[in-house]
Amino acid sequence: MLRRTTEVEDLLRRHAPQVLGALVRRYGHFDTAEDAVQEALLAAARQWPDQGLPDNPRGWLIRVASRRLVDQLRADAARRRREEDAALLTPRDAFTAPPPGESRAPSDDDTLTLLFLCCHPALSPAGQVALTLRAVGGLTTAEIARAHMVPEATMAQRISRAKGKVRGTPFRQPGPEDRDARLGVVLQVLYLIFNEGYTATSGDALHRADLAREAIRLTRSVRRLLPHEGAVTGLLALMLLTEARSAARTGPHGELIPLDEQDRTRWDRRAIAEGTALVEEALSQGPPGAYQLQAAIAALHDEAPSADATDWPQILALYDVLVRRAPEPMAELGRAVAYAMVHGPRAGLGELTSLEVRLKGHYRLDAVRAHLLEKAGDTEGALAAYRSAAKGTLSRPEARYLQTRAARLLP
């Protein structure tokens, strides 16, 4: 019997996209189905911690959500007829839950189908990403807005418009040509879900393991569909090599431990071995793109026996290629750190100049600047930058870490 609220929350997050997929498959009405799923999740969150876990949690959620949705659809006769027609066209076992302990084959995973539906070509790229993060990743509108550095109201409108555009779209896997057209957005979304799991943008926890695990699971599913696609292989490698360090990233009280101070004996060597092999495979699958290059950088970090033994010149060379092929502010920020490790902190500070406009006010820019100023001996400048970075993050573990770094500089 599950009684701890956190256990229930993890279970609900894992099942939510599968339940939504089952309802959309059976009834259509994406936006109405999502509302019904949210009601079922709330009901489970209230009941399960006290009453215990049902024998078939996914089936319980589908039944409750279906009842909520049918109640809404019955208010409109036309909607009811469309729902009945759609149900007749769909095999009954396509929208029922499997028995406890069993799962549907990866090719029939509703979550994967939902993922490609949310990346429908009728949507704008921004709408595809926002809708998928909401429906598949389970991120809140506020979290998605922060990831894209836009106001929450803007993101809410974007998600609402996207839901409207996919209303009535058949719930099925796209064909090969259509699937390839959507792949770039699918991978971008999976990457964003993983990043939110690996380093949560807000809250008390640094790591949201449920999100990171789900992103890895979905990326494995996409790779089964496209085993020879270098970007997919590279993204999976990047996730595994990054997540391999998760056990060493926090101390006994949840405090953040930076990469150069981590106990590397706690890193997951099995995940590192798999990720490293995937990097080699990805680099053989055509010209390397952003995910392959980032995975190669992660592999160099993971293979170094100590922080001092890290091959920074090679990492800088990879960053140089990365920012040329996929110019993006966060990649350029990572390159500035690598440049400082090779050429010194003052040189690294010079590399931050080009990011002042694009990352103005972003706490990560302030955090990197603080670190480099501290290494350059500018205590006063580093103190101000650490304090600014601590005020800018909504993640309490990150804020505490930055405040601690600042406190160490006080006389």
C-alpha positions as CSV (number, residue, x, y, z in Angstrom):
1,M,0.0,0.0,0.0
2,L,1.4,3.4,-1.0
3,R,0.9,6.0,1.7
4,R,3.6,8.5,1.1
5,T,2.4,11.5,-0.9
6,T,5.7,11.6,-2.9
7,E,5.3,8.0,-4.0
8,V,1.8,8.7,-5.2
9,E,2.9,11.8,-7.1
10,D,5.6,9.9,-8.9
11,L,3.1,7.2,-9.9
12,L,0.6,9.7,-11.1
13,R,3.1,11.6,-13.2
14,R,4.3,8.3,-14.8
15,H,0.7,7.3,-15.7
16,A,-0.7,10.7,-16.7
17,P,0.4,10.8,-20.4
18,Q,-0.7,7.2,-20.8
19,V,-4.1,7.9,-19.4
20,L,-4.5,11.0,-21.6
21,G,-3.4,9.0,-24.6
22,A,-6.1,6.4,-23.9
23,L,-8.8,9.0,-23.6
24,V,-7.7,10.9,-26.8
25,R,-7.5,7.5,-28.6
26,R,-11.1,6.7,-27.6
27,Y,-12.9,10.0,-27.6
28,G,-10.8,12.6,-29.3
29,H,-11.4,16.1,-27.8
30,F,-7.8,16.7,-26.7
31,D,-8.6,19.7,-24.5
32,T,-11.6,18.2,-22.8
33,A,-9.8,14.9,-22.3
34,E,-6.9,16.7,-20.6
35,D,-9.4,18.4,-18.2
36,A,-10.9,15.0,-17.4
37,V,-7.5,13.5,-16.7
38,Q,-6.6,16.3,-14.4
39,E,-9.7,15.7,-12.4
40,A,-8.9,12.0,-12.2
41,L,-5.4,12.8,-11.0
42,L,-6.7,15.1,-8.3
43,A,-9.1,12.4,-7.1
44,A,-6.3,9.9,-6.9
45,A,-4.0,12.3,-5.1
46,R,-6.7,12.7,-2.5
47,Q,-7.7,9.1,-2.1
48,W,-4.6,6.9,-2.7
49,P,-2.3,8.2,0.1
50,D,-5.0,7.2,2.7
51,Q,-6.9,4.3,1.0
52,G,-3.9,2.6,-0.7
53,L,-3.0,1.9,-4.3
54,P,-5.6,0.2,-6.4
55,D,-4.7,-3.1,-8.1
56,N,-4.6,-1.4,-11.5
57,P,-3.7,2.3,-11.0
58,R,-3.7,3.0,-14.7
59,G,-7.1,1.3,-15.2
60,W,-8.5,3.2,-12.2
61,L,-7.4,6.5,-13.7
62,I,-8.8,5.7,-17.1
63,R,-12.2,4.7,-15.7
64,V,-12.5,7.8,-13.5
65,A,-11.3,10.1,-16.3
66,S,-13.6,8.4,-18.8
67,R,-16.6,9.0,-16.5
68,R,-15.7,12.7,-16.1
69,L,-15.3,13.1,-19.8
70,V,-18.5,11.2,-20.7
71,D,-20.4,13.4,-18.3
72,Q,-19.1,16.5,-20.1
73,L,-19.8,15.0,-23.6
74,R,-23.4,14.1,-22.7
75,A,-24.3,17.7,-22.4
76,D,-23.9,17.9,-26.2
77,A,-25.6,15.3,-28.4
78,A,-23.3,15.9,-31.4
79,R,-20.2,15.4,-29.3
80,R,-21.7,12.2,-27.9
81,R,-22.4,10.8,-31.4
82,R,-18.8,11.6,-32.5
83,E,-17.5,9.9,-29.4
84,E,-19.6,6.8,-30.1
85,D,-18.5,6.7,-33.8
86,A,-14.8,7.0,-32.8
87,A,-15.2,4.2,-30.3
88,L,-16.7,1.9,-32.9
89,L,-13.8,2.4,-35.2
90,T,-11.2,1.6,-32.5
91,P,-10.6,-1.9,-31.2
92,R,-11.8,-2.2,-27.6
93,D,-8.4,-3.4,-26.3
94,A,-6.7,-0.3,-27.8
95,F,-8.1,1.9,-25.0
96,T,-8.3,-0.4,-22.0
97,A,-5.6,-0.8,-19.4
98,P,-3.4,-3.9,-19.5
99,P,-3.7,-6.3,-16.4
100,P,-1.5,-5.4,-13.4
101,G,2.1,-6.2,-14.0
102,E,1.8,-6.2,-17.8
103,S,2.5,-3.4,-20.2
104,R,1.7,-2.7,-23.9
105,A,4.5,-3.3,-26.4
106,P,6.6,-0.2,-27.1
107,S,5.1,0.3,-30.6
108,D,1.7,0.6,-29.0
109,D,2.7,2.9,-26.2
110,D,0.0,5.6,-26.0
111,T,2.5,8.0,-24.6
112,L,4.7,7.8,-27.7
113,T,1.6,8.3,-29.9
114,L,0.6,11.3,-27.9
115,L,4.2,12.6,-28.2
116,F,4.0,12.6,-32.0
117,L,0.4,14.0,-32.0
118,C,1.5,17.0,-30.0
119,C,4.2,17.6,-32.6
120,H,1.6,17.8,-35.4
121,P,2.8,19.9,-38.4
122,A,-0.3,22.1,-38.2
123,L,1.1,23.6,-35.0
124,S,3.8,26.2,-34.9
125,P,7.2,25.0,-33.6
126,A,6.6,26.9,-30.3
127,G,3.1,25.4,-30.0
128,Q,4.4,21.9,-30.6
129,V,7.0,22.2,-27.8
130,A,4.6,23.9,-25.4
131,L,1.8,21.4,-25.9
132,T,4.1,18.3,-25.6
133,L,5.8,19.6,-22.4
134,R,2.3,20.1,-20.9
135,A,0.6,16.9,-22.1
136,V,3.5,14.4,-22.2
137,G,6.0,15.9,-19.8
138,G,3.5,17.0,-17.2
139,L,5.2,20.3,-16.6
140,T,3.1,23.2,-15.4
141,T,2.5,26.2,-17.5
142,A,4.7,28.2,-15.2
143,E,7.6,25.7,-15.6
144,I,7.3,25.8,-19.4
145,A,7.2,29.6,-19.4
146,R,10.4,29.7,-17.4
147,A,12.1,27.2,-19.7
148,H,11.3,29.5,-22.7
149,M,11.8,32.8,-20.8
150,V,8.3,34.1,-21.6
151,P,5.5,35.3,-19.4
152,E,3.2,32.6,-18.0
153,A,0.1,34.2,-19.6
154,T,1.8,34.1,-23.0
155,M,2.6,30.4,-22.6
156,A,-1.0,29.6,-21.4
157,Q,-2.4,31.2,-24.6
158,R,0.1,29.3,-26.7
159,I,-0.9,25.9,-25.1
160,S,-4.6,26.7,-25.5
161,R,-4.3,27.5,-29.2
162,A,-2.3,24.3,-29.8
163,K,-5.0,22.2,-28.1
164,G,-7.6,23.8,-30.4
165,K,-5.6,23.0,-33.5
166,V,-5.2,19.2,-32.8
167,R,-8.8,18.8,-31.8
168,G,-10.3,16.0,-33.9
169,T,-6.9,14.7,-35.2
170,P,-6.9,10.9,-35.4
171,F,-4.9,9.3,-32.6
172,R,-2.4,7.1,-34.3
173,Q,1.3,6.9,-35.1
174,P,2.3,9.1,-38.1
175,G,3.7,7.5,-41.2
176,P,7.4,7.4,-41.9
177,E,7.5,10.7,-43.9
178,D,5.3,12.6,-41.4
179,R,7.2,11.1,-38.5
180,D,10.6,12.3,-39.9
181,A,9.2,15.8,-40.3
182,R,8.2,15.9,-36.6
183,L,11.3,14.3,-35.2
184,G,13.3,17.5,-34.5
185,V,10.5,18.9,-32.3
186,V,10.0,15.5,-30.6
187,L,13.7,15.4,-29.7
188,Q,13.7,19.0,-28.5
189,V,10.8,18.3,-26.2
190,L,12.4,15.2,-24.8
191,Y,15.6,17.2,-24.1
192,L,13.6,19.9,-22.3
193,I,11.7,17.3,-20.2
194,F,15.0,15.7,-19.3
195,N,16.6,19.0,-18.4
196,E,13.7,19.9,-16.1
197,G,14.1,16.6,-14.4
198,Y,17.9,16.7,-14.1
199,T,17.9,20.3,-12.7
200,A,14.5,21.5,-11.7
201,T,13.9,25.2,-12.4
202,S,11.9,25.7,-9.1
203,G,11.1,24.1,-5.8
204,D,12.9,22.3,-3.0
205,A,14.4,19.4,-5.0
206,L,17.3,19.8,-7.3
207,H,16.5,16.6,-9.2
208,R,13.1,15.4,-10.4
209,A,14.0,11.7,-11.1
210,D,10.5,10.9,-12.4
211,L,10.9,13.4,-15.3
212,A,14.4,12.4,-16.1
213,R,13.5,8.7,-16.2
214,E,10.4,9.3,-18.3
215,A,12.5,11.3,-20.8
216,I,15.0,8.5,-21.1
217,R,12.2,5.9,-21.5
218,L,10.5,7.9,-24.3
219,T,13.9,8.5,-26.0
220,R,14.5,4.7,-26.0
221,S,11.1,4.2,-27.5
222,V,11.9,6.7,-30.3
223,R,15.2,5.0,-30.9
224,R,13.5,1.7,-31.4
225,L,11.5,3.3,-34.2
226,L,14.6,5.0,-35.7
227,P,17.6,3.0,-34.6
228,H,19.9,4.5,-37.3
229,E,19.1,8.2,-36.6
230,G,22.2,9.8,-35.2
231,A,20.3,12.6,-33.4
232,V,18.1,10.1,-31.5
233,T,21.1,8.0,-30.6
234,G,23.1,11.1,-29.5
235,L,20.2,12.4,-27.4
236,L,19.9,9.1,-25.5
237,A,23.6,9.0,-25.0
238,L,23.6,12.6,-23.6
239,M,20.7,11.7,-21.2
240,L,22.4,8.6,-19.9
241,L,25.8,10.2,-19.5
242,T,24.3,13.2,-17.7
243,E,21.9,11.2,-15.4
244,A,24.8,8.9,-14.5
245,R,26.1,11.7,-12.2
246,S,22.8,12.3,-10.4
247,A,23.6,10.4,-7.2
248,A,26.7,12.5,-6.6
249,R,25.1,15.9,-7.3
250,T,23.5,16.4,-3.9
251,G,24.8,16.1,-0.3
252,P,23.1,14.5,2.7
253,H,20.8,17.5,3.2
254,G,20.0,18.0,-0.5
255,E,22.6,20.6,-1.1
256,L,24.1,21.0,-4.6
257,I,27.6,19.6,-5.2
258,P,29.2,21.0,-8.4
259,L,30.8,18.7,-10.9
260,D,34.4,19.4,-9.9
261,E,33.7,18.5,-6.3
262,Q,31.6,15.3,-6.8
263,D,32.6,11.9,-5.5
264,R,33.0,10.1,-8.9
265,T,32.9,6.7,-7.3
266,R,29.1,7.4,-6.9
267,W,28.6,7.8,-10.6
268,D,26.7,5.1,-12.4
269,R,29.4,3.3,-14.4
270,R,26.9,1.1,-16.2
271,A,25.1,4.1,-17.6
272,I,28.4,5.7,-18.5
273,A,29.5,2.6,-20.4
274,E,26.2,2.5,-22.3
275,G,26.2,6.2,-23.0
276,T,29.9,6.1,-24.2
277,A,29.1,3.2,-26.6
278,L,26.1,5.2,-27.9
279,V,28.2,8.3,-28.5
280,E,30.6,6.2,-30.7
281,E,27.6,4.8,-32.5
282,A,25.9,8.2,-32.9
283,L,29.1,9.8,-34.4
284,S,29.2,7.0,-37.0
285,Q,25.6,7.8,-38.1
286,G,26.3,10.8,-40.2
287,P,27.5,14.4,-39.6
288,P,27.3,15.2,-35.8
289,G,24.5,17.5,-34.7
290,A,23.9,19.3,-31.4
291,Y,22.9,16.2,-29.4
292,Q,25.9,14.1,-30.6
293,L,28.3,16.9,-29.8
294,Q,26.9,17.5,-26.4
295,A,27.0,13.8,-25.7
296,A,30.6,13.7,-26.7
297,I,31.3,16.5,-24.3
298,A,29.5,14.7,-21.5
299,A,31.5,11.5,-22.2
300,L,34.8,13.4,-21.8
301,H,33.6,14.6,-18.4
302,D,32.4,11.2,-17.3
303,E,35.5,9.4,-18.4
304,A,37.9,11.7,-16.6
305,P,39.1,10.0,-13.3
306,S,39.2,13.4,-11.6
307,A,38.2,17.0,-12.3
308,D,41.9,17.9,-12.8
309,A,42.3,15.2,-15.4
310,T,39.4,16.5,-17.6
311,D,40.4,17.0,-21.2
312,W,39.4,20.7,-21.4
313,P,41.1,21.4,-24.7
314,Q,39.1,18.6,-26.4
315,I,35.9,19.8,-24.7
316,L,36.6,23.4,-26.0
317,A,37.2,22.0,-29.5
318,L,33.8,20.2,-29.4
319,Y,32.1,23.4,-28.1
320,D,33.6,25.3,-31.0
321,V,32.0,23.0,-33.4
322,L,28.7,23.0,-31.4
323,V,28.2,26.7,-31.4
324,R,29.0,27.0,-35.1
325,R,26.5,24.3,-36.0
326,A,23.8,25.1,-33.4
327,P,24.3,28.6,-32.0
328,E,22.4,28.8,-28.8
329,P,23.0,30.9,-25.7
330,M,23.4,28.1,-23.2
331,A,25.8,26.3,-25.5
332,E,27.9,29.5,-25.8
333,L,27.8,29.8,-22.0
334,G,29.2,26.3,-21.7
335,R,31.9,27.2,-24.2
336,A,32.9,30.2,-22.2
337,V,33.5,28.0,-19.2
338,A,35.6,25.6,-21.3
339,Y,37.5,28.6,-22.7
340,A,38.3,29.8,-19.2
341,M,39.5,26.4,-18.2
342,V,41.9,26.4,-21.1
343,H,43.0,30.0,-21.4
344,G,42.3,31.4,-17.8
345,P,39.4,33.1,-16.0
346,R,40.0,36.6,-17.4
347,A,39.8,35.2,-21.0
348,G,36.6,33.4,-20.1
349,L,35.1,36.6,-18.8
350,G,35.8,38.2,-22.1
351,E,33.8,35.5,-23.8
352,L,30.7,36.4,-21.8
353,T,30.4,39.8,-23.4
354,S,28.6,38.5,-26.4
355,L,25.9,36.9,-24.2
356,E,25.1,40.0,-22.2
357,V,22.1,40.9,-24.3
358,R,20.7,37.5,-25.0
359,L,21.0,36.2,-21.4
360,K,20.5,39.5,-19.6
361,G,19.0,38.8,-16.2
362,H,19.4,35.1,-16.5
363,Y,20.9,33.7,-13.3
364,R,23.1,31.2,-15.0
365,L,25.1,34.0,-16.7
366,D,25.5,35.6,-13.3
367,A,26.6,32.3,-11.8
368,V,29.3,31.7,-14.4
369,R,30.5,35.3,-14.1
370,A,30.7,34.9,-10.3
371,H,32.7,31.7,-10.6
372,L,35.2,33.2,-13.1
373,L,35.5,36.5,-11.1
374,E,36.3,34.4,-8.0
375,K,39.0,32.5,-9.9
376,A,40.4,35.7,-11.2
377,G,40.7,37.1,-7.7
378,D,38.0,39.8,-8.0
379,T,36.3,39.0,-4.6
380,E,34.0,42.1,-4.6
381,G,32.8,41.4,-8.2
382,A,32.3,37.7,-7.5
383,L,30.3,38.4,-4.3
384,A,27.9,40.7,-6.2
385,A,27.5,38.3,-9.0
386,Y,26.8,35.3,-6.7
387,R,24.1,37.3,-4.9
388,S,22.5,38.4,-8.1
389,A,22.5,34.8,-9.4
390,A,21.0,33.5,-6.1
391,K,18.1,36.1,-6.4
392,G,17.5,35.0,-10.0
393,T,16.9,31.3,-9.5
394,L,13.6,29.7,-8.3
395,S,15.4,26.5,-7.4
396,R,16.1,26.6,-3.6
397,P,19.0,24.2,-3.8
398,E,20.7,26.3,-6.4
399,A,20.0,29.5,-4.4
400,R,21.4,28.0,-1.2
401,Y,24.6,26.9,-3.1
402,L,25.1,30.3,-4.6
403,Q,24.5,32.0,-1.3
404,T,27.0,29.7,0.4
405,R,29.6,30.6,-2.3
406,A,28.9,34.3,-1.6
407,A,29.2,33.8,2.1
408,R,32.6,32.2,1.7
409,L,33.9,35.4,0.1
410,L,32.9,37.7,3.1
411,P,35.8,38.9,5.2
